[in-house]
């Protein structure tokens, strides 16, 4: 495998791990249960993630 392909696979793995962690902690549940990491995040969604994250610190 070339370096670029390895880098892309590593990046995808990190994205999957991060999404799994956010879902497991109840911080984010995606859009209708699906995650679209390439799509931009709205202000409302970002605010919800922030509030859920802060609630988890209590």
Protein Blocks (a to p, Z undefined) as FASTA:
>chain_A
ZZklmmmmmmmmmmmmmmmmmmmnomagbjehiacfkbccdfklmmmmmmmmmmmmZZ
